[in-house]
Amino acid sequence: MMELFPDYEKSTDGPPPPLADRMRPESWEDLLGHEHLIGDKSPLRRLIEKDAGLSFILWGPPGAGKTTIARIVARVTQSEFHEISAVNAGVADLRKIIERAKSNWTQSQRRTVLFIDEIHRFNKSQQDAVLPYVENGTIRLIGSTTENPSFEVIPALRSRCQVFRLGYLTADQIRHIIERALKDKIRGLGDIPIAFDETAVDLIISHANGDARRALNVLEAAAMYSKELENPPPVGRSVIEGIIQRTAVLYDKDGTEHYDHASAFQKSMRGSDADAAIYWLAKMIAGGEDPRFIARRLVVTAAEDVGLADPMALVLANAAFDVVERIGLPEARIPLAQAVIYVARAPKDNTAIKAIDSALSDVEKKGQSFPVPNHLRDAHYKDAKKYGYGADYKYPHNYPGGRVEQDYLPEELKGKKYLPRDGK
């Protein structure tokens, strides 16, 4: 039986592969994270294990396990695995793989998995070239992308592939990956007499920001540095700082610092101090904070504190959030900064939050949950008139200026005002 994977995975020619590649999980049990996709009872895992021939695209940040999932799929289904990068592969490469896939099926009824890394970089003609072979089952396509497939993959190919979203690995999961690499004597660093301070491990985790590959690359560099020393002390935070070329930031994104910095960030924008807001933004980014958390705080501030004084602030904050989701850091720091400056400099108005909180208080705390008056009820279905629904409703457009006096609140709240008069 032919090997499931190309020779490069087992080649002894040249230097050994990087730690991140050596420690790549080979089974579902070794893979951390993404329980919603590959957990014991997840639909995707069941379909894969039944060899349903499903093609799909994995969308997620770097180092989340997209390539690893593709390779495990090939192992589980005993398929031949071909991996190409959309950056340097062309139509000719695709044709060779497709011909091999046809031969494999004809000779041994064996499936072929084609994994296209960075599939968003394939142009339309390249995507069109692979389309018919995905459709007729010649190959099972697994694509990986850090970009939203809705924007980067042609509709015809998307319609033939399920899209699965992968999130960032958690700090605990990155820590587990590091500990596993330090203990593994065959693939990892377990045969090297080396120790790491907890502060050094914490900085690696912070620097990784959910990217297992980045964490293992720094870990390996630190181990190689320490290995060359005579009687090396435990690797400390200063060594890691030297490797990643950045000073450790006083920021614990999993503790109270996380909330204190978020508070300072929002209060600086609320107080119209753009310089302070940019500083706290920088500190959170440098401390490894999840950029989506930052973007959420930005959106909330735009709505809560700028509000009706400049509705464009909310539009810009939402646009920045979208960029964070689509491209991530480091590039997303620029639109984040742009939106933060705008929100900080914008005029302020908190009418919206005061109004909705006052109404919620009436409904939830004071028990003022009253039924809809008959004249405001839906009168479009067959029996509505029989119940008097919609009766005596005055359609504003039938009146001068499109306005007419009538009661829109329940009778019990008649005259209630949630907004200041004249917008003040």
N, C-alpha and C positions, 0 to 999 in steps of 0.2 A: 504493500500500500504506500502511495506517495505521502510525503510529509505534508502536514496541513499548512505549514508556514514556509516562506522562502528561506533560503540559507542564511540570510543576513542575521536572523535571530540567533543562530547557533554557530556562526562563523568564529573561528579562532584566529583568523588572519588579522593582523594589525592590533592596535591597542584594545583593551576591553571597553565595552560600551559604558556610557555614564551610569552613575548610580540610579538615576531616575528611570532609565530604561531597564536596568537589571532588576529593580524592585517592582516592575510593573506587575500588577495582580494577574494571575492566570485562571482564576475561577471567580464565580459570583461571590463565594464566601469570603474571598480576600479583598473584594472591592468595597470600599467605604463610600457611604453617601448614596443619594438617589434611590432611597427605599421605595418611593412612589413609582419608580420605573422598573427596578430590578430586584425588588424584595421578593420573598418566597411566593407570595400570592398575587404579585402584580400581573396585570394582563400582558404587558410586553414580554416579561420573562416566560410566561406560560406559552405564548405564541412562538417564541424562539425555541423553547425546548420541544415543542411539537413540530418544529421545522416547517412552519407555515409559509416560509418563503417571503416573509414580510420585508419590504424595503422601507427604510426610514432615514430621517435626517436628525442628527443630534445637534442641538443649538445650545451653546453654553460657553462660559468663560474658559480661558486657557487653563490647562492643568486640572480640569475637573474629571477627566476620565473618558473622554469621547473615543480616543483611539483604543484604549483598553477595552471598552465595551464592545467595539467592533471585533477585536481579536478574540474575545471570549465567545462572541456569537459564532465565529468560524469554528472554534474548538468544539463548542457544544453541539453544533450541527454537523461536525466532521466535513466541513466545506473547505475547498481550497481558497486561500486568502491572498488577495492582491491589494497592495496599498500604493496609491499614487498621490502626489501632491498637485493640486490644481495650479500651483505657482509655476511648475516646470514641465508638466505633462501635457501632451497634445493629443489630437485625434488619432494619430498613428499608434500611440501607446494604448489607447482604448481599443483599437481594432485588434491588436495582438492579444489582449486579455480576453476579448469577446470570442475570438477564434479558439483560444485555449479552453474557454468555458464551454463552448459547443462540443469540443472534442471530449472534455471530461464527462459531459452528460451522455454523449453517445456511447462512450466506451464503458463507463462504470456507473451511470446515473448519479453522479456526484455533483452537488451544487458548487457554485463559485460565488464567493463574497468579494465584491469590489468596494474597497473603502477609499473614498475621495476626501482627502484632507483639505480643508479650506475650500469647500465646494463653491462658496460664494465668489471665488475668483475665476471660476470657469465662465467663459463668455457664452453667449446664446448658442452659437454654432456647436460648441463643445457639449453643452447640455443637451442640445437637440440630437447629437450623435449617439449619446448613451440612452436616450429616451426609449426607442423601440425595443431594446434588449432588456430594459427594466419591465416594460409592459408585457413582453412575451415570456418572461421568466428565465431568460438565458443567464442573467446574473441577478444576484440580490445586491442591490445598491445600499450602502450605508455611507452617508455623507456627514461631514462634521463642519461646523461653522461657528464663528463667534459673532456673526451678523444675523440680523433678523431675516430668516428665509423668505418672508413675505415680500421683502424688497429686493433680494439678491438672487433668488432662484426662480426660474421661469414657471408660470402657472401650470403648464402641462406636466412638468416633472414633479412639482409639489403635489399635484392631484394624485400621483401614483406612489407617493411616499408619505408616511405619517411623519409628523414633526414632533419631536420630544424635547422638552426644555430641561436642561441640567442647570442646577444652581451652583453657587460657590460651595466648596467644602468648608465645614465649620472649623473653628480653632481646635476643638477637641479631636476632630478627625485628622487634621494636619499633625497634631501632637502624636497621635497613634501611629501615623505613617513614619514619623521621625523615629519613634521608639522602636518600631519594627525594623527599620533600616539599621539602627545601632546594634540590635541583637542578632540579626541574621548573619550567620557565619559563612554562608555559601554565596548569597547574592549581595549581601549588604556589607556593613562595616564591623561585624561582630568579631572578626579575627584581628582587629587593630586595637591595641591597648589605649583607649581614648575615652575620656569622660567630658561631659558638657555640663556647665553650670545651668541651673534652671533659668537664670536671667538670659543666658545665651539662647536657649531653646525658645524662650518667650519672644525674643527679638526675631528669630527665624520665622516663627509663626506669624508675627505681626507683618514682617516683610513679605511673606508669601501671599497674604491677603486671599486665602482660599485656593491658591495654586500649588498643588502637590509637587509639580515639577520644579517650580522655583524653590520651594523649601528644600528639596533633596539636592539640588545643585549647590545651594549655599552650605548645606550640611557636609557634602562631599568635599568642597573646597576647604572648609574648616578642618576636616579630618586629615586631609593631605598636608595642610600647613602644620598641624600638631604632630603628625607622624614623623616629620623631619627634625623635630626637636629632641634633645636628649633629656630623658625624664620629664616629659611634658606635663605641666599642670593641667587641670581641667580647663577646657575651652571656655573663656569668659565672654562677656558682652562686648568688650573692646575688640576682640578678634573678629566677631561677627560684624561690628561696625566697620572695621577695616575692609572686610570682604565686600560688603554691600555699599561701601562708600557713602555712608550716611550716619549722622549722629543719632543716637537713640533718642526718641522723643518721649518726654514725660507724659505718657498717655496710656491708660489701660482701657482698651475699648470694650472689655468685658466686665468692667467694674464701675465705680461711681464716677471716675473720670469721664466715662462715656456720656453720662447724663449731664455732668457739670459743663463739659465743653459744648454739648448741644444747647444747653441753656444759655451760655455766654454767646454762642453763635446767633441764636434767635433774638436775644435781647439787644445785641449790637445792631442787628438789622431793624428791629422795632425802634431803637433809639436813633436811627438814621446815621449811625457811625459806620460808613462803608469801610474805612481803614481797619477798624477793629473786626468787623465781620469777615474781611478777607484774611486777617491774621488767624482767627479761629478756624476758618475754612482750611487754611494751609496746615494748621496743626493737626486737624482731624485727618486730613489726607495723608500727611507724613506719618501719623500714628497708625495707619492701616485701617482706618474706619471704613466700613462698607459704604461706598459712594451712594448707594440707594437710600441708606439711612439719612445721609446728608441732604440728598435731593428731596426726601419727604419733608424734612424740617423746613427746607426752602419753600416748598409748595404751601405748607401750613402757614408760614409767616406771610406769604404773599396774599393768602386769603383772609387770614385773621387780622393782620395789622395794616395792610395797605388797602385791601378790600375795594370798596366803591370809589375811593379817592383816585385810583388808577387801575382799572380792571386789566390793563395790559400786563401788569406785573404777574398775575396768575397765569396768563398765557405764556409768558417767557419762562416762568418757573417750571411749568409743565413741559415746555420744549426742552429745557435743560434735563429734566427727569428722563425724557424720551432718549436723549443723547446718551445719558449714563447707561440706560438699558441696552442701547444698540452698540455702543463702541467701548464703554468702560474707561477706566483709567489706563494710561496717564492723559490721553487726549481729552477726556471729558472734564478735566480740571478747568479748561478754558471756558466752555459754555456755563459751567457751574459758577465760575468767577464772574462772568458777564451778568448772569441772572442775579447773583448775590449783590453786586454793585447796584443794579437797577432797583432791586427791592429795597435796599438800604436807603437809596437816595429818593425814592418815591414818596409822595405825600402819604399821610397815614389816615386811616379811617377804620374803626372797629364796629361799625353799625351792624354788619352782617352777623358777626358772632354774638353780639348782644341781643339781636332780634331772635335768632334761632334758639339761643340758650334760654331766653325768657319764655318762648313758646313751649320748648321742651319741659321747662319747669312746670308750666301750667298743666301740661298733659300728663307728665310722669310723676310729679311730686304732689301736685294739688288735686289730682284726680279729675281734672277738667277735660275729660275725653267725651265729647258730645257727638251725636250722630249728625250726618250731613242733612241740612235743611232740604225739604222736598223740591223746592224750585231749582236747587243746584245739582240734583241727582241726575244720573245718566238716563236720558229719555229716548234712546235710539233703538231699544229692543221692543219686541212685540207687545209685551204686557205692561210696559212702563206707565203708559197713560192711565191704565186701569187703577194703578196705585197712586195716581196724582203726581208722579215724578215729572219734573220739568215744568209743571204748571206755574204760570205767572212769571217765568224767567224772562228777563228783559235782555235781548241780544244787543250789546253795546254799539255795534256797528249800524244799528238801525236808528241811532240817535245822533244829534249834532255833535261833532267832535269825537265821536266814538266813545262817549262816556255817558253813563246814566246812573242815577242814584238807586242803589238797592243793597240789601244786606247780604254779605258774603260769609260772615261768621255765624256760628250757631247763635240762636236767640239768647242763650245764657251768657254769651260773651259780647253781646251787641255793644259797639262803641269801644271795644278793647283796642289799645294801640301798642304795637310792638316796635314801631319805628318812631324816631323823633319827628316832630312836625317840621315841614319845609326842609327835610333832609339834614337838619341840624341837631 
